[in-house]
């Protein structure tokens, strides 16, 4: 795990609709991130966000604050039931900037237009960015893309949850 003065945070972005296979991998990703010592940040709603949150809460240990949900609306009850810390914003899609900004690294899982905006924001903010490539969504389409042909500034491809967590560890200076 990286040497941070606090628990490092990984923003996991993805769509509210996804295949069962992608949701199962997202759930595994959440569990592996928490077991790896990370805090998980999501948009706090359903689909990939809920699957990652559920997995994070299933990880070993009894610590709170492992799942942060940054909601687009003002109603905290809209958060999925696996979120520990609910941050209602009332910002709509603009909350995507907060989700990405809160992560020390970002992992994209599937996704459609909202996820695409978060990927673009992560890239602009020079966040370490990993795309889970399971053949669906923007994460699969953009995996391994390089900005201006700089191989060091690219969207890193992972073909599974374990590989994604390993890449994040390496990018944050831990593994």
BELNORTA-V228429 format. One record per pair of residues at least 4 apart in sequence whose ideal C-beta (glycine too) atoms are under 7 Angstrom apart, sorted by sequence separation. I is the first residue (numbers start at 1). J is the second residue. D is the distance in Angstrom with one decimal. If there is no record, write none. Layout:
{{I J D} {I J D}}
This chain:
{{4 8 4.8} {14 18 6.6} {18 22 4.1} {19 23 7.0} {20 24 6.3} {21 25 6.6} {22 26 6.2} {23 27 6.4} {24 28 6.6} {25 29 6.3} {26 30 6.7} {27 31 6.7} {28 32 6.1} {29 33 6.2} {30 34 6.7} {31 35 6.1} {32 36 6.0} {34 38 6.5} {45 49 5.1} {46 50 4.7} {48 52 6.1} {49 53 6.3} {50 54 6.1} {51 55 6.5} {52 56 6.3} {53 57 6.5} {54 58 6.5} {79 83 4.3} {91 95 4.3} {95 99 6.3} {96 100 6.4} {97 101 5.7} {98 102 6.1} {111 115 2.4} {112 116 7.0} {113 117 6.6} {114 118 6.7} {115 119 6.3} {116 120 6.5} {117 121 6.3} {118 122 6.2} {119 123 6.4} {120 124 6.4} {121 125 6.2} {136 140 5.6} {138 142 5.6} {139 143 6.3} {146 150 5.9} {159 163 5.8} {160 164 7.0} {161 165 6.5} {162 166 6.4} {163 167 6.3} {164 168 6.5} {165 169 6.5} {166 170 6.6} {167 171 6.1} {168 172 6.1} {18 23 5.3} {33 38 4.4} {44 49 6.1} {45 50 7.0} {73 78 5.6} {111 116 6.7} {122 127 4.3} {135 140 5.3} {146 151 5.7} {158 163 4.1} {169 174 4.2} {170 175 4.9} {2 8 5.5} {34 40 6.5} {43 49 5.0} {89 95 4.6} {100 106 5.7} {123 129 6.2} {133 139 6.5} {134 140 6.5} {147 153 4.6} {158 164 3.8} {169 175 3.7} {33 40 5.4} {42 49 4.1} {71 78 5.8} {79 86 4.5} {108 115 6.0} {122 129 4.9} {132 139 5.2} {133 140 4.7} {146 153 6.8} {147 154 6.7} {71 79 5.9} {131 139 4.0} {146 154 4.2} {57 66 7.0} {89 98 6.5} {145 154 6.2} {158 167 5.5} {166 175 6.2} {30 40 5.7} {42 52 5.7} {56 66 5.3} {57 67 6.3} {69 79 4.6} {76 86 4.5} {119 129 7.0} {133 143 4.2} {144 154 6.6} {145 155 4.9} {42 53 6.0} {56 67 4.8} {69 80 6.9} {108 119 5.4} {131 142 5.7} {144 155 6.4} {156 167 5.1} {14 26 6.4} {40 52 6.0} {76 88 5.0} {131 143 3.9} {143 155 5.9} {40 53 6.8} {75 88 6.3} {142 155 5.2} {144 157 4.4} {53 67 4.7} {69 83 3.6} {74 88 4.8} {143 157 3.7} {67 82 5.9} {71 86 6.6} {73 88 6.3} {40 56 4.5} {53 69 6.9} {67 83 5.1} {71 87 6.5} {74 90 4.2} {106 122 4.2} {12 29 6.6} {67 84 4.8} {68 85 4.5} {69 86 5.3} {70 87 4.8} {71 88 4.7} {72 89 6.6} {73 90 6.3} {66 84 5.9} {69 87 6.8} {71 89 6.1} {96 114 6.4} {100 118 5.2} {65 84 5.2} {68 87 6.7} {70 89 6.3} {72 91 6.4} {99 118 6.4} {119 138 6.1} {64 84 5.2} {65 85 5.7} {72 92 5.1} {30 51 7.0} {72 93 6.7} {93 114 6.4} {96 117 5.4} {100 121 4.7} {106 127 4.9} {26 48 4.8} {30 52 3.9} {34 56 4.6} {96 118 4.8} {100 122 4.8} {105 127 6.3} {115 137 6.5} {116 138 4.7} {10 33 5.5} {29 52 5.8} {30 53 6.2} {33 56 6.4} {72 95 4.9} {105 128 4.1} {106 129 5.1} {107 130 4.7} {108 131 4.7} {109 132 4.7} {115 138 5.2} {119 142 6.1} {27 51 4.5} {30 54 6.6} {31 55 4.0} {35 59 4.8} {71 95 6.9} {93 117 6.8} {97 121 5.7} {101 125 6.6} {103 127 6.2} {108 132 6.6} {123 147 6.4} {131 155 4.9} {133 157 5.2} {23 48 6.8} {26 51 3.9} {27 52 6.9} {30 55 2.9} {31 56 6.4} {34 59 3.7} {35 60 6.2} {44 69 2.4} {57 82 4.6} {70 95 5.4} {96 121 6.3} {100 125 6.4} {105 130 7.0} {107 132 6.5} {112 137 6.6} {131 156 7.0} {133 158 6.8} {22 48 7.0} {26 52 4.8} {29 55 6.3} {30 56 3.7} {39 65 6.7} {40 66 6.4} {43 69 6.9} {44 70 5.9} {110 136 5.2} {111 137 4.4} {112 138 6.9} {129 155 5.0} {130 156 4.7} {131 157 6.0} {132 158 5.4} {133 159 5.6} {27 54 5.5} {28 55 5.9} {31 58 5.3} {39 66 5.8} {40 67 5.1} {41 68 4.6} {42 69 5.7} {43 70 6.1} {44 71 4.7} {53 80 5.5} {100 127 6.4} {110 137 3.2} {111 138 4.8} {129 156 6.7} {131 158 7.0} {10 38 4.8} {12 40 6.0} {23 51 4.3} {27 55 3.7} {31 59 4.7} {54 82 4.7} {70 98 5.0} {111 139 6.0} {130 158 5.3} {9 38 6.7} {16 45 5.9} {18 47 5.4} {26 55 6.9} {39 68 6.6} {41 70 6.7} {53 82 3.7} {70 99 4.9} {110 139 5.6} {7 37 6.4} {8 38 5.4} {9 39 4.6} {10 40 6.1} {11 41 4.4} {12 42 5.4} {16 46 5.1} {17 47 5.5} {18 48 5.3} {50 80 4.0} {53 83 5.6} {108 138 6.7} {109 139 5.7} {7 38 6.7} {10 41 6.9} {16 47 3.8} {49 80 6.5} {108 139 3.9} {7 39 4.8} {9 41 5.3} {15 47 5.3} {34 66 5.0} {50 82 6.5} {70 102 6.7} {132 164 5.6} {14 47 6.6} {15 48 5.7} {45 78 6.8} {14 48 2.8} {46 80 6.1} {68 102 6.9} {130 164 5.0} {1 36 6.2} {14 49 6.6} {44 79 4.5} {45 80 6.3} {1 37 4.0} {44 80 6.4} {130 167 5.0} {130 168 6.0} {44 83 5.3} {12 52 4.6} {128 168 6.7} {44 86 6.5} {128 171 3.7} {128 172 6.5} {43 95 7.0} {43 99 5.4} {42 99 6.9} {107 164 5.3} {41 99 6.1} {41 102 4.6} {48 109 4.8} {107 168 6.7} {41 103 5.5} {48 110 6.0} {105 168 4.7} {105 171 5.9} {105 172 5.8} {104 172 6.0} {29 107 6.8} {29 109 6.8} {26 109 5.1} {13 99 6.5} {22 109 6.6} {11 99 5.3} {22 110 5.0} {11 100 5.5} {11 102 5.8} {11 103 2.8} {18 110 4.7} {9 102 5.8} {10 103 5.5} {13 106 6.3} {9 103 5.4} {10 104 6.8} {14 108 6.6} {9 104 5.4} {10 105 5.2} {11 106 4.7} {12 107 5.0} {13 108 5.2} {14 109 3.7} {15 110 5.2} {8 104 4.6} {14 110 5.0} {15 111 4.3} {10 107 6.1} {12 109 6.3} {14 111 4.8} {15 112 5.1} {13 111 6.4} {15 115 5.7} {14 115 5.7} {13 115 5.2} {13 118 4.3} {25 132 6.7} {25 134 6.1} {22 134 5.6} {21 134 6.6} {22 136 6.0} {19 136 6.2} {15 137 6.1} {32 161 5.4} {36 165 5.3} {32 162 6.2} {29 161 3.9} {33 165 5.9} {28 161 4.2} {32 165 4.7} {36 169 6.7} {25 160 6.6} {29 164 6.1} {25 161 5.4} {10 168 5.9} {8 172 6.0} {2 169 6.8} {1 169 6.7} {2 172 3.9} {2 173 5.1} {2 174 3.7} {1 174 4.9}}
